[in-house]
Amino acid sequence: MSHDFYDLLTEPSMTLKNSLYDVFLESAQRHVDRPFLVVPSRHAQSWDAPRELSYARALAQIEAMAAHYRAKGIRAGDRVALAFESRPHYFIHYLALNGLGACVVPLNTDLTVPELAYQIGHARCGAVVGLSTVEALLAQSIAATGLPITLSIDGPQDLGDIWRAQLPPAADNPMQRSAAILYTSGTTGKPKGCVLSNVYLQEAAAYNASLAGEIAIAEGSERMMNPLPLYHMNSMVSTAGAVILRGASFVLPGRFSGTHWWKDVVETGATRFNYLGIMIPALLSLPEAPEEKQHQVRFAFGAGVDPAAHRRFEERFGIRLMEVWGMTETGRFLIVDKEPRHIDTRACGRALPGLQARIVDDQGQPLPDGAVGELVVRHSQERPRHGFFDGYLDDAAATEAAWSGDWFHSGDLCTRSADGMFTFVDRRKNIVRRSGENISSAEVEAALAESPLVAQAAVLSVPDALRDEEVLACVVPVAGSLPGPTLARQIFDHVAARLAYYKVPGWVYFVDALPVTGTQKIQKHLIFPHGFEPDVEGLHDMRQHKKWKK
């Protein structure tokens, strides 16, 4: 009997609407006075946002914003980049544009000018709208594209006649229109733009909202807190969509802060939250505080918790951690939603109705339970791509390669047990996953290659107790250079000027030569054949210099 997926389960029925805006409109009519967006008091004044914004007031603001965009000529098919960080304002612009049939491109304002310029230009955005606090960054990024892209601050008032590239016409069926383009790191250098339709937004929301049993999202009463950025599907799509479908409240705490975490949780009345692995050891390292016993949270959902910390967290805080596996491309996720949860392992979940998963070998053939292979997923045999991303922007070859054999290939190596539990083993892709951010090794290598101090470089991930993985640059310096702390810092500063702070090497390792094959392909697995050793000669720890700066 096949254990590839739960054949007897059927996907929860859902009537798709034209857009996520239409879903919100219906929900706002049911939950008029229910809070839609909630922020901690410490942010309310600096963000110029109310502590709680009801569905009715949010709808009024969204409709007014849509009228403002419409008056400026925004229409179906236009692409507008948004830079509102993780503030309530983002949803007003996002849902307003969604209702008009426009496509949003959320921007990560931690990126450098070259990185933002690439995304804005690659997506062929006609306009960028964002906060006044990042106006200079946005203006410089637009200038770097060399394209006549319009910039408007805080609202669409300065858009005028926006630049329109030669874009494909908007789909006649509103559900099929591109609603968002989210950038995710690939393995070949530059980030890829994942094109998401209105079908994707609704199916991803429904999948999260369909959680059953004791972890079901209560209609009209749940307060869901997510500190992950709104340019990630986790927060922008999965959490926000489920909130809207269930008439729940979305608690926006901004960037994760261990110092304020439990105070924010208690003050906002959060009933569940999302996490990444880094949050768990950070919270465990804090001294005990009264608030950690006063919360109303029963469950938290996330990925990457170290098995050694899993049980300690649950026992100290009384919150069960439900591990999940997901990708921007899939919209749906595996989840450890029922016992046994195998919290002493890297168990990452079982499939729910609407997602089929299995383990395959290098030829795409299914492997038996217990064997290590690549995790592949799909909606169903009849409609494998339903509810998944539409593809990588302007990269049909990469899209089709990812869908080999009508299964989406994750690039993650896992095993499957007889009870349907998938357990994460390693990543096949050339990716460093640091604090929940996917970093392309090739992108960092390209930045290193631009340095006159670097002859050759290879970037790989190494374990990190706090951030899951860290970026290590293995460098062959140019002839005449003196390997040491000074050279390591110069190389670090070179990359820091070109890439976001989290992508910069946390370790610089000087070697005389890189191990290569007969065809001169670098063999990264031979750099540390017996595992990473932090005290090896030639290795320089640069992690203390990797600090977020606004």
C-alpha positions in Angstrom: 0.0 0.0 0.0 1.3 3.4 -0.9 2.2 5.8 1.9 3.0 8.7 -0.5 0.1 10.8 0.8 -3.2 10.6 2.5 -5.4 9.3 -0.4 -8.6 9.2 1.7 -8.6 12.9 2.7 -10.2 15.5 0.5 -9.5 19.2 0.4 -11.9 21.4 2.3 -14.3 23.0 -0.2 -13.9 26.7 -0.9 -15.6 29.1 -3.3 -12.9 31.2 -4.8 -13.6 34.9 -5.3 -12.1 37.3 -7.8 -9.6 38.7 -5.4 -8.4 38.7 -1.8 -10.0 42.1 -1.5 -13.4 40.5 -2.2 -12.7 38.0 0.6 -11.8 40.8 3.0 -15.0 42.7 1.9 -17.2 39.8 2.9 -15.3 39.2 6.2 -15.6 42.9 7.1 -19.4 42.7 6.6 -19.5 39.8 9.1 -17.0 41.2 11.6 -17.7 44.9 11.5 -16.3 45.9 14.9 -13.8 43.1 15.3 -10.2 44.2 15.4 -8.4 43.4 12.1 -5.0 44.8 12.8 -3.4 45.2 16.3 -0.1 46.7 17.2 1.7 47.0 20.6 1.4 50.4 22.3 5.2 50.9 21.9 4.7 51.2 18.1 1.4 53.0 17.9 2.7 56.5 18.1 5.9 56.0 16.1 4.0 54.2 13.4 1.1 56.7 13.4 -1.2 53.7 13.8 -4.1 53.0 16.1 -3.6 50.3 18.7 -6.5 48.4 17.1 -8.0 48.9 13.7 -11.4 47.3 13.2 -12.6 45.6 10.0 -15.0 48.4 9.3 -12.5 51.2 9.7 -9.9 49.2 7.7 -12.4 48.7 4.9 -13.2 52.4 4.8 -9.4 53.2 4.6 -8.9 50.5 1.9 -11.8 51.8 -0.3 -10.5 55.4 0.1 -7.0 54.3 -0.9 -8.3 52.4 -3.9 -10.2 55.4 -5.1 -7.0 57.4 -4.7 -5.0 54.9 -6.7 -7.7 54.7 -9.3 -7.8 58.5 -9.7 -4.0 58.3 -10.4 -4.6 55.9 -13.2 -3.7 52.6 -11.6 -5.4 49.8 -13.4 -5.5 46.0 -13.6 -2.1 44.5 -14.5 0.0 47.4 -13.2 2.9 46.5 -10.9 3.5 48.7 -7.8 6.3 48.1 -5.4 5.4 48.7 -1.7 7.9 49.7 1.0 5.9 49.9 4.3 7.8 47.4 6.3 5.7 45.4 8.7 3.3 48.2 9.6 -0.5 48.3 9.3 -0.3 50.8 6.4 1.0 48.0 4.2 -2.4 46.2 4.2 -4.3 49.3 3.3 -2.2 49.7 0.2 -2.0 46.0 -0.6 -5.7 45.3 -0.4 -6.6 48.5 -2.2 -4.3 47.6 -5.1 -5.5 44.0 -5.1 -9.1 45.2 -5.5 -8.0 47.2 -8.5 -6.4 44.1 -10.1 -2.9 45.5 -9.7 0.1 43.4 -8.7 2.2 44.4 -5.6 5.9 43.8 -5.2 6.7 44.1 -1.4 10.2 45.4 -0.8 12.7 44.5 1.9 14.2 47.8 3.0 17.1 46.0 4.6 18.5 45.4 1.1 21.1 47.6 -0.5 20.6 49.9 -3.4 21.9 47.4 -6.0 19.7 44.7 -4.6 16.6 46.8 -4.5 17.3 48.2 -8.0 17.5 44.6 -9.3 14.1 43.6 -7.9 12.3 46.8 -8.9 13.8 46.7 -12.4 13.4 42.9 -12.8 9.7 43.1 -11.8 9.3 46.1 -14.2 7.4 48.1 -11.6 5.7 51.2 -12.8 5.7 52.8 -9.4 7.2 52.6 -5.9 5.2 53.7 -2.9 6.8 53.7 0.6 7.5 55.3 3.9 9.2 58.7 4.1 11.8 57.1 6.4 13.2 55.1 3.4 12.6 57.8 0.7 16.4 58.3 0.0 17.0 54.5 -0.3 14.0 54.1 -2.7 15.0 57.1 -4.8 18.6 55.9 -5.1 17.4 52.4 -6.0 15.0 53.7 -8.7 17.8 55.8 -10.1 20.1 52.8 -10.3 17.6 50.9 -12.5 17.9 53.6 -15.2 14.1 53.3 -15.7 11.5 56.0 -15.5 9.8 54.6 -12.4 7.7 56.9 -10.4 8.2 57.3 -6.6 5.5 58.5 -4.3 5.9 58.7 -0.5 3.3 57.6 2.1 0.6 57.4 -0.5 -0.2 57.5 -4.3 -0.5 61.3 -4.5 2.7 61.8 -6.6 2.2 59.0 -9.0 0.9 60.9 -12.1 1.3 58.9 -15.3 3.2 55.9 -14.3 5.7 54.2 -16.5 4.4 51.0 -18.0 6.8 48.5 -19.4 5.8 46.0 -22.1 3.9 43.7 -19.6 1.6 40.9 -20.5 -2.0 42.0 -20.5 -4.0 41.3 -17.3 -5.9 38.0 -17.4 -9.5 38.3 -18.3 -10.4 36.2 -15.2 -9.6 38.3 -12.1 -8.8 35.2 -10.1 -5.9 34.3 -12.5 -4.4 37.8 -12.4 -0.9 38.2 -10.9 -1.6 39.6 -7.4 2.0 39.7 -6.0 5.6 39.0 -6.9 7.7 37.9 -4.0 11.4 37.5 -4.3 13.1 34.4 -3.0 16.7 33.4 -3.2 17.6 30.9 -6.0 20.7 28.8 -6.5 22.1 30.6 -9.5 22.8 34.1 -8.1 20.1 36.6 -8.4 16.8 36.2 -6.4 13.9 34.8 -8.4 10.5 36.5 -8.5 7.7 34.2 -7.5 4.5 35.2 -9.3 1.4 34.7 -7.2 -2.2 34.8 -8.4 -5.4 35.6 -6.6 -6.1 31.8 -6.6 -2.8 31.3 -4.8 -3.6 33.9 -2.2 -7.0 32.4 -1.4 -5.9 28.8 -1.5 -2.9 29.5 0.8 -5.2 31.3 3.2 -7.8 28.5 3.1 -5.1 25.9 3.8 -4.0 27.7 6.9 -7.5 28.5 8.0 -8.5 24.8 7.6 -6.3 23.7 10.5 -8.5 21.3 12.5 -8.9 20.0 16.0 -7.3 21.8 18.9 -5.2 24.0 16.7 -8.2 25.2 14.6 -8.4 29.0 14.1 -11.5 30.1 16.1 -13.9 32.2 14.0 -14.0 35.8 15.1 -11.9 35.5 18.2 -8.3 34.5 17.4 -5.4 36.9 17.7 -2.6 35.7 15.5 0.8 37.3 16.1 3.5 37.1 13.4 6.9 39.0 13.7 8.1 37.8 10.3 8.4 40.4 7.5 5.5 41.2 5.2 7.7 40.6 2.1 7.6 36.9 3.1 4.6 34.7 2.2 4.5 33.3 5.8 3.2 36.6 7.2 1.8 38.4 4.1 -0.1 35.4 2.6 -0.5 32.5 5.0 -1.2 34.4 8.3 -2.9 37.4 6.8 -5.1 35.3 4.6 -6.2 33.0 7.4 -6.9 36.0 9.6 -9.2 37.5 6.9 -11.0 34.3 6.3 -11.7 33.7 10.0 -12.4 37.3 11.0 -9.4 37.0 13.3 -7.0 39.8 14.4 -3.5 40.1 13.0 -1.0 41.3 15.7 1.9 43.1 14.1 4.8 43.4 16.6 7.3 44.5 13.9 10.8 43.2 14.0 11.3 40.4 16.6 12.6 41.8 19.9 13.3 39.4 22.7 13.2 42.3 25.2 9.7 43.3 24.3 8.3 39.9 23.2 6.3 38.7 26.2 5.1 42.2 27.1 3.8 42.5 23.5 2.2 39.1 23.6 0.4 39.8 26.9 -0.7 43.4 26.0 -2.1 42.5 22.6 -3.8 39.4 23.9 -2.1 37.1 21.3 -3.5 33.6 21.2 -0.9 32.1 18.9 2.2 33.2 17.1 4.6 32.3 14.4 8.3 31.8 15.0 11.6 30.9 13.3 14.3 28.9 14.9 16.4 31.9 16.1 13.5 33.1 18.3 13.4 30.0 20.4 17.0 30.1 21.8 16.7 33.9 22.1 13.7 33.6 24.3 15.1 30.8 26.3 18.2 32.9 27.1 16.1 35.7 28.7 15.8 35.9 32.5 12.4 34.8 33.7 9.7 37.6 33.7 6.1 37.6 35.0 4.7 38.1 31.5 6.0 34.8 30.3 3.4 33.1 32.6 0.6 35.6 31.9 0.1 35.0 28.2 -2.9 33.4 26.5 -0.9 31.5 23.8 -1.4 27.8 23.5 0.4 27.1 20.2 3.2 28.5 18.1 3.9 27.6 14.5 7.3 27.8 12.8 10.3 26.1 11.5 13.9 25.3 12.5 13.7 24.8 16.2 16.6 22.9 17.5 15.5 19.6 19.0 17.6 20.3 22.1 15.6 23.4 22.8 12.2 22.2 21.8 11.2 20.5 25.0 12.8 23.1 27.2 10.8 25.8 25.5 7.5 24.0 25.9 8.1 23.2 29.6 9.2 26.7 30.5 6.5 28.7 28.6 3.7 26.2 28.4 3.4 26.7 24.6 3.5 23.8 22.2 5.7 24.4 19.1 4.2 23.1 15.9 6.9 22.7 13.3 6.0 23.3 9.6 7.7 23.0 6.3 6.8 25.3 3.4 8.0 27.5 0.6 6.9 30.6 -1.2 6.4 28.5 -4.3 4.0 26.0 -2.6 1.7 28.3 -0.7 0.8 25.3 1.5 2.8 23.5 4.2 3.5 20.3 6.0 2.7 20.5 9.7 3.4 18.6 12.9 -0.3 19.0 13.9 -0.9 15.9 16.0 0.8 13.4 18.3 3.3 11.9 18.2 5.2 15.1 17.3 8.7 13.6 17.6 10.0 16.8 19.1 13.4 15.3 19.7 14.0 15.1 15.9 13.9 17.5 13.0 10.3 16.4 12.2 8.8 19.0 9.9 5.2 17.7 9.4 2.6 15.7 7.7 0.6 16.7 4.7 -2.9 18.0 5.0 -5.7 17.8 2.5 -4.8 19.9 -0.6 -1.1 18.9 -0.5 0.5 15.7 -1.5 4.1 14.9 -0.7 6.6 12.1 -1.2 10.3 11.3 -1.2 12.1 10.6 -4.5 15.5 9.7 -5.7 17.6 11.6 -8.3 15.5 10.1 -11.1 12.3 11.2 -9.5 11.3 7.7 -8.5 9.5 7.3 -5.1 11.6 5.9 -2.3 10.4 3.6 0.6 9.8 5.0 4.1 13.0 5.7 5.9 15.1 6.4 2.8 16.7 9.8 2.4 15.6 11.6 -0.8 14.3 14.8 -2.1 10.9 16.1 -0.8 8.5 16.8 -3.7 5.0 18.2 -3.4 1.9 18.9 -5.5 -1.8 19.7 -5.1 -3.1 16.5 -6.7 -2.5 14.2 -9.6 -5.3 15.8 -11.6 -4.2 19.4 -10.9 -0.6 19.3 -9.7 -0.1 23.0 -9.8 -3.4 24.3 -8.5 -2.8 26.9 -5.8 0.9 26.9 -6.3 2.9 29.9 -7.6 2.4 30.7 -11.3 6.1 30.5 -11.9 9.4 32.3 -11.7 9.1 35.7 -13.3 10.5 35.7 -16.9 12.2 32.3 -16.3 10.1 29.6 -17.8 13.0 27.2 -17.9 13.6 27.4 -14.1 9.9 27.0 -13.5 9.6 23.8 -15.6 12.8 22.4 -14.1 11.3 22.8 -10.6 8.1 21.0 -11.8 9.9 17.9 -13.2 7.4 15.0 -13.4 4.5 17.1 -12.3 5.9 17.3 -8.8 7.4 20.5 -7.4 11.0 19.7 -6.4 11.8 21.4 -3.1 15.6 20.8 -3.1 15.3 19.6 0.5 16.4 16.2 1.6 14.0 14.4 4.0 12.8 11.1 5.1 9.3 9.8 5.6 8.0 7.5 8.3 5.2 5.0 8.1 2.8 7.4 9.9 3.3 10.1 7.3 5.8 12.2 9.2 8.4 13.9 7.1 11.8 14.7 8.8 14.2 17.2 7.5 17.8 16.0 6.8 19.7 18.6 4.7 19.4 21.0 1.8 20.3 20.0 -1.7 20.1 23.6 -2.9 23.0 25.9 -2.7 21.3 28.0 0.0 22.3 29.3 3.4 19.3 29.6 5.7 20.2 32.2 8.3 17.6 33.4 10.8 14.9 32.3 8.4 16.4 34.2 5.4 17.3 32.2 2.4 20.7 33.4 1.1 22.1 32.4 -2.3 25.7 31.3 -2.0 26.1 32.3 -5.6 25.0 35.8 -5.0 27.5 36.2 -2.2 30.2 34.6 -4.3 29.5 37.1 -7.1 30.0 40.0 -4.6 33.3 38.5 -3.4 34.5 38.1 -7.0 34.2 41.8 -7.4 36.9 42.4 -4.8 40.4 43.0 -6.0 41.6 41.2 -2.9 39.9 37.9 -3.8 41.4 35.5 -6.4 38.8 32.7 -5.8 35.9 32.2 -3.4 33.4 29.6 -2.4 30.5 30.3 0.0 28.9 27.6 2.1 26.7 27.3 5.2 28.0 26.3 8.5 26.0 25.5 11.7 25.3 28.4 14.0 23.8 27.9 17.5 21.7 31.0 17.4 20.8 31.6 13.8 20.6 28.0 12.5 23.2 28.6 9.8 25.8 31.2 9.0 27.5 32.3 5.8 31.2 31.2 5.5 33.4 32.5 2.7 36.3 30.3 1.8 38.8 32.7 0.1 41.9 32.3 -1.9 43.5 35.8 -1.6 45.3 37.4 -4.5 49.0 37.0 -4.7 50.9 39.3 -2.4 48.0 39.7 0.1 48.6 38.8 3.7 45.9 36.6 5.1 44.8 37.7 8.5 42.3 39.8 10.5 42.9 43.0 8.5 42.3 41.3 5.1 39.3 39.5 6.5 37.8 42.8 7.6 38.5 44.4 4.2 36.7 41.6 2.4 33.9 41.7 4.9 33.4 45.5 4.3 33.6 45.0 0.5 30.6 42.6 0.6 28.7 44.7 3.2 28.7 47.6 0.8 26.9 45.5 -1.8 24.6 43.1 0.1 22.2 43.2 3.0 23.8 42.7 6.4 22.5 39.2 6.9 24.1 38.0 3.6 27.6 39.1 4.5 30.1 36.3 5.5 30.0 35.7 9.3 33.2 33.7 8.8 36.2 34.3 6.4 38.4 31.3 5.8 41.7 31.8 4.0 43.1 28.8 2.0 45.9 28.4 -0.6 43.6 26.6 -3.0 40.0 25.4 -3.3 39.3 21.7 -3.9 38.1 21.1 -7.4 37.1 18.3 -9.7 38.9 17.4 -13.0 36.5 19.8 -14.7 37.4 22.6 -12.2 34.1 22.5 -10.3 34.6 23.4 -6.7 33.9 20.6 -4.3 32.5 22.4 -1.3 32.0 19.3 0.7 35.8 18.8 0.8 36.4 22.2 2.5 35.4 20.8 5.8 35.3 17.0 5.1 34.9 16.1 8.8 32.5 18.9 9.7 33.0 22.6 10.5 35.8 23.3 12.9 35.7 26.9 14.3 39.3 26.8 15.6 41.0 25.8 12.3 43.9 27.9 11.3 43.1 30.6 8.8 39.5 31.0 10.0 38.3 34.5 11.1 35.1 35.1 13.0 33.3 38.2 11.6 29.9 37.6 13.2 30.2 40.4 15.7 30.3 42.9 12.8 27.0 41.6 11.2 24.6 44.0 12.8 21.3 45.4 11.5 21.5 49.1 10.9 18.5 51.2 9.9 
